[in-house]
């Protein structure tokens, strides 16, 4: 089976769930074409003879490239070009949602228009993917998707990783090896509480230090260090290479503070649940977590795989020493029973197999060849018209503002 994945963000290298889905498809003998806009975390590092990564410039529709497929997957906003591809070819459509945009949080007409397009594109989906039951409920309500079509797959990789005593961060950041590390990795922003951690670095237990590793590494080069208590790791790493960083830590901070000034960081963050890659990666490697969100607190309390803090308390990090006594088995137990991709893998492959029976492969390929050629021709035609119109508008503006038409000039006193 030939599978096309439309993913504008193009960060498969930074998404363990999507990476695991692609790996499952490839191991089952399917071929995958991954279509995205250029990204530093793209699919270039997926080395498999049946995997093709196509990077399309942002101004060009992702579905303009002609290629054959039996199944179409749209990731987040990629559901729009994926839906067009599915409509043209008859290939069944899957929707993977990693971010949910809520109507009440959309202010600009562009965001509202995009949301309407995404909802419309979901009309004929075969299956949708959310990360947990809470997000599945929101996905159903916001995108008018039947709940029985939604499969829950947490943002997590497959299988536990054996504990390894790593001193990568100690060596890389010149930290004494007798120091314990509280690690924050991912985006450095107020919603990820990285600045809050920096402010509270001095309140860590005396034998602990804070290490901040930015999502893409180099952006922290200009951030001043807090002497002896806060360090910055600035080496860019793909998500698959994060093990050596995570295994250097004694505990990982998985903290969130919803910010309602963006569609990405409001309710989408409040309901983050099992869509946190930081949570799954730490537990997968047997590293305890420091959490503050209700869903994460419930998991930590049940499996004793970290500590729950109240950032508003006077000494929120005073219980951190507990993490150094938590076993890797406790963390692995939480991961295996709740987050491991292996839990959803059989159901996903079964759904994909059932979907692949829809439509004739020959009909699909024939429709693709003709429809994609028409799509490309239409796109190039309208782009040419757009360029011509913009050219004449520019000329008219220059002409009207020239000395030949002084009455168009307005002097403001």
C-alpha positions in Angstrom: 0.0 0.0 0.0 1.2 3.5 -0.9 0.5 6.1 1.9 0.8 9.9 1.4 1.2 12.0 4.6 0.5 15.8 4.3 2.1 17.7 7.2 2.8 21.4 6.6 4.8 21.8 9.9 7.2 19.1 8.7 8.6 18.2 12.2 8.4 14.5 12.0 11.9 14.4 13.4 10.6 16.1 16.6 7.4 14.0 16.9 7.8 10.5 18.4 4.2 9.6 17.7 4.2 10.4 14.0 7.7 8.9 13.7 6.4 5.6 15.3 3.3 5.6 13.0 5.6 6.0 9.9 7.9 3.2 11.2 4.9 0.9 11.7 3.7 1.5 8.2 7.2 0.9 6.8 7.7 -2.3 8.9 4.3 -3.6 7.6 5.6 -3.4 4.0 3.9 -0.1 3.0 5.6 2.8 1.3 5.3 6.3 2.6 5.5 9.7 0.9 5.9 12.5 3.4 4.9 15.9 2.0 5.7 19.0 4.1 7.1 22.5 4.0 10.8 22.8 4.7 11.7 22.2 8.4 14.9 21.6 10.4 13.1 18.6 12.0 11.8 17.2 8.7 12.0 13.6 7.4 15.4 13.8 5.9 16.8 11.5 8.6 14.3 8.7 8.0 16.5 6.2 6.1 14.3 3.6 4.5 14.0 2.6 0.8 10.2 2.9 0.9 10.2 6.4 2.5 10.3 9.6 0.4 10.3 13.1 1.8 9.1 15.9 -0.4 9.7 19.5 0.8 7.3 22.0 -0.9 7.7 25.8 -0.6 5.0 27.3 1.7 3.4 29.4 -1.1 2.7 26.2 -3.1 -0.2 23.9 -2.2 1.2 20.6 -0.8 -1.1 18.5 -3.0 0.2 20.1 -6.3 2.8 17.3 -6.7 1.5 14.3 -8.7 2.0 11.0 -7.0 0.1 7.7 -6.6 -1.3 6.6 -3.2 -3.9 4.2 -1.8 -4.3 6.1 1.5 -4.1 9.8 2.5 -3.2 11.1 5.9 -3.5 14.8 6.9 -1.7 16.0 10.0 -3.2 19.1 11.6 -3.6 21.8 8.9 -2.4 19.1 6.4 -6.0 17.7 6.5 -6.9 20.4 3.9 -4.6 19.3 1.0 -5.1 15.7 2.1 -8.8 16.1 1.7 -8.4 17.5 -1.8 -6.2 14.6 -2.7 -8.7 12.1 -1.3 -11.6 13.7 -3.1 -9.8 13.6 -6.4 -8.6 10.0 -6.1 -11.1 8.2 -3.9 -8.3 7.2 -1.5 -9.6 6.9 2.1 -8.7 9.8 4.4 -7.1 9.8 7.9 -6.8 12.9 10.1 -4.1 13.1 12.8 -4.6 16.0 15.2 -1.8 17.1 17.5 -3.1 20.6 18.1 -6.8 21.6 18.6 -8.0 25.1 17.8 -11.1 26.1 19.7 -13.7 28.5 18.1 -13.8 30.7 21.2 -10.1 31.4 21.0 -9.9 32.3 17.3 -9.8 36.1 16.8 -8.5 36.8 13.3 -10.5 36.1 10.2 -7.6 34.1 8.8 -7.7 31.7 11.8 -11.5 31.4 11.6 -11.3 30.7 7.8 -8.6 28.1 8.3 -10.7 26.4 11.0 -13.7 26.3 8.7 -11.6 24.7 5.9 -10.3 22.1 8.4 -13.8 21.2 9.6 -15.0 20.9 6.0 -12.0 18.7 5.1 -12.9 16.3 8.0 -16.4 15.6 6.6 -15.5 12.3 4.9 -12.6 11.0 7.0 -12.3 7.3 7.6 -10.6 7.8 11.0 -9.1 10.5 13.2 -6.3 10.4 15.9 -6.2 12.2 19.2 -3.9 11.6 22.2 -6.4 10.8 25.0 -10.1 10.7 25.8 -10.2 14.4 26.8 -8.7 15.6 23.6 -10.8 13.1 21.6 -13.9 14.7 23.1 -12.7 18.2 22.2 -11.7 17.0 18.7 -15.2 15.5 18.2 -16.9 18.7 19.3 -14.7 21.2 17.5 -14.4 19.3 14.2 -17.8 17.6 14.0 -16.2 14.1 14.0 -18.0 11.1 15.4 -16.4 9.8 18.5 -16.4 6.2 17.3 -14.1 7.3 14.5 -11.4 8.7 16.9 -8.4 6.5 17.9 -6.3 7.6 20.9 -2.5 7.5 20.3 -0.4 9.4 22.8 2.6 11.4 21.6 5.1 8.7 22.5 7.6 6.3 20.9 7.5 2.5 21.1 9.1 0.4 23.9 11.0 1.3 27.0 14.7 2.3 26.9 17.1 0.6 29.4 18.5 3.0 32.0 22.0 4.3 31.1 24.3 6.3 33.3 25.1 9.2 31.0 27.2 12.3 31.8 26.6 13.9 28.5 25.2 17.1 30.0 27.8 17.2 32.7 30.5 17.1 30.1 28.8 19.3 27.5 27.9 22.0 30.0 30.9 21.6 32.3 28.8 20.6 35.3 30.5 18.7 38.2 29.6 15.1 38.0 28.4 15.0 41.6 25.5 17.4 40.8 22.0 16.2 40.1 20.2 17.7 37.1 16.7 19.0 36.7 16.3 19.1 32.9 13.9 21.3 30.9 13.9 20.5 27.2 11.7 21.8 24.5 10.4 25.3 23.6 11.7 28.1 25.9 8.7 30.3 26.5 6.4 31.5 29.3 3.9 28.7 28.5 6.6 26.0 28.9 7.6 27.6 32.3 11.3 27.7 31.3 11.6 31.4 32.5 9.9 30.4 35.8 12.4 27.6 36.3 15.3 30.0 35.7 13.9 32.4 38.2 13.7 29.6 40.8 17.0 27.9 40.0 18.5 29.3 43.3 15.8 27.5 45.3 16.9 24.0 44.1 18.4 21.7 46.7 22.1 22.5 47.1 23.3 19.4 45.1 21.0 20.1 42.2 21.4 22.3 39.1 19.0 23.3 36.3 19.8 22.6 32.6 17.7 24.2 29.8 17.9 22.6 26.4 16.0 24.5 23.8 13.9 22.6 21.2 16.2 23.6 18.4 19.4 24.2 20.5 21.1 27.3 19.2 18.5 29.9 20.2 19.7 30.0 23.7 23.3 31.1 22.9 22.6 34.7 24.0 20.8 33.9 27.3 22.8 34.8 30.4 23.6 32.0 32.8 22.8 31.9 36.5 26.2 31.1 38.0 26.6 27.6 39.3 22.8 26.8 39.3 21.5 27.2 35.7 23.2 25.9 32.6 22.2 25.9 28.9 22.6 23.2 26.3 22.8 24.7 22.9 23.6 21.8 20.6 20.8 21.2 18.0 19.6 17.6 18.2 16.8 15.6 16.6 14.3 14.1 18.9 15.6 10.6 18.2 19.0 11.8 19.6 17.6 13.2 22.8 18.2 10.0 24.8 21.8 11.1 25.7 20.4 14.3 27.1 17.5 12.8 29.0 19.6 10.0 30.4 21.9 12.7 31.9 19.1 14.0 34.0 18.0 13.0 37.5 14.5 14.4 36.8 12.8 16.1 33.9 10.5 19.2 34.2 7.2 18.7 32.4 5.5 22.0 33.4 2.9 24.0 31.5 1.2 27.4 32.0 -1.6 28.0 29.5 -1.4 31.4 27.8 -4.6 32.6 26.2 -3.0 35.1 23.8 -2.5 32.4 21.2 -4.6 29.6 19.7 -1.7 27.2 20.3 -1.2 27.9 24.0 -4.7 28.4 25.5 -7.1 25.5 25.9 -5.0 23.4 23.6 -2.3 23.6 26.3 -4.8 23.3 29.2 -5.9 19.9 27.8 -2.3 18.8 26.9 -2.7 15.4 28.6 -0.9 12.7 26.7 0.1 15.0 23.9 3.2 16.0 25.8 6.3 14.5 24.2 8.4 15.6 27.2 6.3 13.4 29.5 6.6 10.3 27.4 10.2 10.7 26.5 11.3 11.0 30.1 9.2 8.1 31.4 10.3 5.9 28.4 13.9 6.4 29.5 13.1 5.7 33.2 13.6 9.3 34.3 11.1 10.8 36.9 9.1 13.8 36.0 8.2 17.1 37.8 4.6 18.0 36.8 1.9 20.5 37.5 -1.0 19.7 35.1 -3.9 17.7 36.4 -3.7 14.8 33.9 0.0 14.4 34.5 -0.4 14.7 38.3 -2.9 11.8 38.2 -0.4 9.6 36.4 2.5 10.6 38.7 0.4 9.9 41.8 -0.8 6.5 40.6 2.6 5.2 39.5 5.0 7.1 41.8 7.0 8.2 38.8 7.8 11.8 39.9 6.5 14.6 42.0 3.6 17.1 41.6 4.4 20.8 42.4 2.3 23.9 42.9 4.3 26.7 41.2 2.4 29.3 43.3 3.7 27.9 46.6 6.6 29.5 48.5 9.1 26.6 48.0 7.7 24.7 45.0 10.9 22.7 44.3 11.7 21.6 47.9 10.5 18.0 47.3 12.8 17.5 44.3 15.1 15.2 46.2 12.4 12.5 46.1 13.1 12.1 42.4 16.6 10.8 43.0 15.0 7.8 44.9 12.4 6.9 42.3 13.2 3.7 40.3 13.3 3.5 36.6 10.9 0.6 36.9 8.2 2.9 38.2 8.7 5.3 35.3 8.6 2.4 32.8 5.5 1.0 34.4 3.7 4.3 33.8 4.9 4.5 30.2 4.0 0.9 29.3 0.5 1.0 30.6 -0.5 4.4 29.4 1.8 5.9 26.7 3.6 3.2 24.7 2.8 3.3 21.0 2.6 -0.5 21.1 -0.8 -0.1 22.9 -2.4 1.5 19.8 -0.3 -0.1 17.1 -2.4 -3.2 16.4 -5.7 -1.2 16.2 -4.0 1.4 13.9 -2.7 -1.2 11.5 -6.1 -2.9 11.5 -7.8 0.4 10.6 -5.3 1.1 7.9 -5.8 -2.4 6.4 -9.6 -2.0 6.4 -9.3 1.4 4.8 -7.0 0.2 2.1 -9.9 -2.0 0.8 -11.8 1.1 -0.3 -11.7 1.7 -4.0 -9.7 0.2 -6.8 -5.9 0.8 -6.9 -6.0 1.1 -10.6 -8.8 3.6 -10.5 -7.0 5.6 -7.8 -3.7 5.8 -9.8 -5.5 6.7 -13.0 -7.5 9.5 -11.2 -4.3 10.8 -9.6 -2.5 11.1 -12.8 -5.2 13.2 -14.5 -6.4 15.2 -11.5 -3.0 16.2 -10.2 -2.0 17.3 -13.7 -5.2 19.4 -13.8 -4.5 20.8 -10.4 -0.9 21.8 -11.3 -2.1 23.4 -14.5 -4.9 25.3 -12.7 -2.5 26.5 -9.9 0.1 27.7 -12.4 -2.6 29.5 -14.5 -4.0 31.4 -11.5 -0.5 32.2 -10.2 0.2 33.8 -13.6 -3.0 35.8 -13.5 -2.2 36.9 -9.9 1.3 38.1 -10.9 -0.1 40.0 -13.9 -2.8 41.7 -11.8 -0.2 42.7 -9.1 2.1 44.1 -11.7 -0.6 46.4 -13.2 -1.8 47.5 -9.7 1.8 48.5 -8.9 2.0 50.4 -12.2 -1.3 52.2 -11.6 -0.3 53.2 -8.1 3.0 54.7 -9.4 1.1 56.5 -12.2 -1.6 58.0 -9.8 1.1 59.2 -7.4 3.1 60.9 -10.1 3.2 64.6 -10.9 0.7 64.1 -13.6 -2.0 63.7 -10.9 -1.1 66.2 -8.2 -4.7 66.2 -6.8 -4.1 62.7 -5.6 -1.5 64.0 -3.2 -2.6 64.9 0.3 -0.6 67.3 2.5 -1.0 66.8 6.2 -0.3 69.9 8.2 
